[in-house]
């Protein structure tokens, strides 16, 4: 097995110079750096990460734990995290909590055991997030998309309340007066913010709310729409606001089974878009968050904390964008 001594001999330099090549290459002369690089490549040498972590007190690894990696929002966000991590020579470990608190807590334990330098977390629904475990091991954490009540930590998120306002106002402007909110679990701050925006828009014009919570998955959208169906396969509303894109996908399936057309019979809008390369003909009216920017900003803040940055916790709220397409129109009974 190649080791640092062999690399040094092949490059004609000292072992300290090889170590500097990996830890602070900017201090080497270009010709020296080129010789070491050639020797490293020829011998396929990889430095011992465990030994380096003992020397520097860091593992040069970050953890990203998301609520649901199948959601395009989180895959785009992960790219923003990865790009910043790569720019700083850091390795990213990804965990998928599947919207379950138990799995999230298990991942946090694993990340502490692996001595990661910092954690970016999208909290799962529920209470009892074990952030104290990270604090006890002096591992900084930045929350993304969702807050945790009482947690004095950095947060980077989209403006979910504004998103609820934008979608609901759009439906009201089209003439809808019976607008239902469907899907999403309780005890998730981003959902509560979306609901707050939805309710505020209705209150502006004196309309009642109709809220039907569930989960953040396609099946939940199917189940809720089926439950809303009344005699003659009609719904008790003329428009639906889906809690996310997965719920919207399930709602579309259920509406088709009922023989209801979108937007001819029922208008449908949702939070978060679908993957752009999966959309041949963009159809759903959506509000999108700047997912990549959320990941990018969260990682930059985390790196500052890792380097000893102090000060009050940040609550960064980024603007959202309404994309008007064809899934919402004036109600048929107008």
WOSUL-V679952 format. One record per residue. PHI is phi in radians with two decimals (999 if undefined). D_CENTER is the distance of its C-alpha to the mean C-alpha in Angstrom with 1 decimal. Layout:
# WOSUL-V679952
((PHI/D_CENTER) (PHI/D_CENTER))
This chain:
# WOSUL-V679952
((999/40.6) (-1.18/40.1) (-2.39/39.9) (-1.13/39.8) (-1.17/43.7) (-1.12/44.0) (-1.09/41.6) (-1.07/43.6) (-1.12/46.9) (-1.14/45.6) (-1.56/44.5) (1.23/47.5) (-2.32/45.6) (-1.46/45.2) (-1.12/42.5) (-1.12/41.4) (-1.16/40.8) (-1.11/38.6) (-1.07/36.6) (-1.15/36.3) (-1.01/35.1) (-1.46/32.0) (-1.76/31.4) (-2.70/32.7) (-1.07/33.8) (-1.12/34.4) (-1.52/37.5) (-1.62/39.2) (-1.17/41.5) (-0.93/40.2) (-1.20/43.0) (-1.20/42.3) (-1.05/38.6) (-1.14/39.6) (-1.16/42.0) (-1.15/39.6) (-1.06/36.9) (-1.12/39.5) (-1.18/40.6) (-1.06/37.0) (-1.13/36.5) (-1.13/40.0) (-1.64/39.6) (0.92/36.0) (-1.42/35.5) (-2.18/32.2) (-1.14/32.2) (-1.30/31.9) (-1.13/28.4) (-1.13/29.7) (-1.14/32.7) (-1.11/30.8) (-1.16/28.5) (-1.16/31.7) (-1.26/33.1) (-1.69/30.3) (1.31/28.6) (-2.39/25.2) (-1.83/23.7) (0.99/21.7) (-2.26/18.7) (-2.08/15.2) (-2.01/13.0) (-2.10/9.2) (-2.00/8.8) (-1.90/6.0) (-1.30/7.4) (-2.77/8.2) (-1.21/8.3) (-1.31/10.6) (-1.37/8.5) (-0.96/8.7) (-1.02/5.8) (-1.33/3.8) (-1.20/7.2) (-1.19/7.6) (-1.07/5.1) (-1.07/6.9) (-1.13/10.0) (-1.10/9.8) (-1.14/9.7) (-1.09/12.4) (-1.08/14.5) (-1.20/15.1) (-1.04/15.7) (-1.15/18.2) (-1.05/19.9) (-1.85/20.8) (1.20/21.9) (-1.85/19.4) (-1.69/18.2) (-1.89/14.7) (-1.88/14.5) (-1.86/11.7) (-2.20/11.7) (-2.05/10.7) (-1.44/11.7) (0.95/12.3) (1.02/11.9) (-2.10/15.0) (-1.16/15.9) (-1.09/18.6) (-1.21/16.5) (-1.06/14.1) (-1.10/17.4) (-1.12/18.8) (-1.11/16.2) (-1.07/16.7) (-1.10/20.3) (-1.10/20.0) (-1.18/18.2) (-1.16/21.0) (-1.08/23.6) (-1.44/22.3) (1.02/22.6) (-1.09/19.3) (-1.41/19.5) (-2.95/16.3) (-2.26/13.1) (-1.95/9.5) (-2.29/8.4) (-1.77/6.2) (-1.10/9.7) (-1.30/11.3) (-1.09/13.9) (1.96/17.1) (-2.09/18.9) (1.69/20.0) (-1.11/17.0) (-1.57/19.0) (-1.20/18.0) (-1.07/21.7) (-1.09/21.8) (-1.18/19.8) (-1.07/22.0) (-1.13/25.0) (-1.84/24.4) (0.98/23.4) (-1.83/20.0) (-1.19/17.8) (-2.37/14.3) (-2.15/11.7) (-1.53/9.4) (-2.15/6.1) (1.25/6.0) (-2.33/8.9) (-1.69/12.2) (-2.17/14.8) (-0.99/18.3) (1.45/20.7) (-1.52/18.4) (-1.60/19.6) (-2.36/16.7) (-1.22/14.7) (-2.38/11.7) (-2.22/9.8) (-2.67/8.7) (-1.48/10.0) (-1.44/13.4) (-1.19/13.1) (-1.14/16.8) (-1.08/17.8) (-1.08/15.9) (-1.10/18.0) (-1.09/21.0) (-1.07/20.8) (-1.12/20.5) (-1.24/23.2) (-1.07/25.5) (-1.05/25.4) (-1.16/26.7) (-1.11/29.2) (-1.10/30.5) (-1.34/31.1) (1.93/33.3) (-1.32/31.3) (-2.18/32.5) (-2.14/31.1) (-2.09/27.3) (-1.84/25.4) (-1.80/21.8) (-2.22/20.7) (1.53/18.1) (1.60/15.4) (-1.50/16.2) (-1.26/17.9) (1.13/16.9) (-2.17/13.3) (-1.07/13.4) (-1.14/11.3) (-1.19/13.6) (-1.06/16.6) (-1.17/15.9) (-1.09/15.8) (-1.10/19.0) (-1.08/20.5) (-1.16/20.3) (-1.04/21.7) (-1.14/24.5) (-1.11/25.3) (-1.12/25.8) (-1.16/28.1) (-1.11/29.9) (-1.03/30.8) (-2.06/33.0) (1.26/34.0) (-1.76/32.2) (-1.40/31.3) (-1.57/27.8) (-2.43/27.3) (-1.94/24.3) (-2.35/23.6) (-1.40/20.7) (-2.89/19.7) (-2.36/16.6) (-1.72/13.4) (-2.39/15.4) (-1.09/18.1) (-1.04/20.9) (-1.09/20.2) (-1.08/20.6) (-1.11/23.8) (-1.13/25.2) (-1.19/24.8) (-1.12/26.4) (-1.07/29.1) (-1.23/29.8) (-1.36/30.0) (-1.14/32.7) (-2.07/36.2) (-0.98/39.6) (1.29/39.9) (1.01/36.3) (-1.74/35.3) (-1.68/32.4) (-1.45/33.1) (-2.66/31.0) (-1.85/30.9) (-2.62/27.1) (-2.16/23.9) (-1.90/20.5) (-1.53/17.9) (-1.12/14.9) (-2.78/12.6) (-1.20/13.6) (-1.16/14.5) (-1.08/16.7) (-1.09/18.2) (-1.07/19.1) (-1.15/20.9) (-1.08/22.6) (-1.05/24.0) (-1.09/25.5) (-1.15/27.1) (-1.11/28.5) (-1.10/30.0) (-1.13/31.7) (-1.42/33.1) (1.36/34.5) (-1.76/32.5) (-1.63/31.6) (-2.00/28.6) (-1.74/29.4) (-0.98/33.1) (-1.78/33.1) (-2.45/29.6) (-1.54/27.0) (-2.43/23.3) (-2.30/20.3) (-2.69/16.6) (-1.60/13.2) (1.39/11.0) (-1.60/13.0) (-1.63/13.9) (-1.03/14.0) (-1.06/16.7) (-1.37/18.9) (-1.70/19.1) (-1.92/20.5) (-1.43/24.2) (-2.29/25.0) (-0.91/22.2) (-2.15/23.1) (-1.33/20.7) (-1.32/20.5) (-2.44/16.9) (-1.97/15.0) (-1.99/12.1) (-1.64/9.7) (-1.38/9.9) (-1.02/6.6) (-1.07/8.7) (-1.14/10.3) (-1.06/7.6) (-1.10/7.1) (-1.11/10.9) (-1.16/12.0) (-1.07/10.3) (-1.21/12.1) (-1.08/15.2) (-1.14/15.4) (-1.09/15.1) (-1.09/17.8) (-1.11/20.0) (-1.15/19.9) (-1.07/20.8) (-1.43/23.6) (1.78/24.9) (-1.04/23.6) (-2.09/24.5) (1.96/24.5) (-1.11/22.9) (-1.10/19.2) (-1.49/17.2) (-2.20/15.5) (-1.57/14.1) (-1.99/13.7) (-1.73/13.2) (-1.19/15.1) (-1.97/14.2) (-2.29/16.4) (-1.56/18.6) (-1.92/19.6) (-1.52/22.8) (-2.18/24.0) (-1.99/26.4) (-1.51/25.1) (-2.27/26.5) (-2.60/30.2) (-1.03/33.0) (-1.09/33.8) (-1.15/36.6) (-1.54/38.8) (-1.36/39.0))
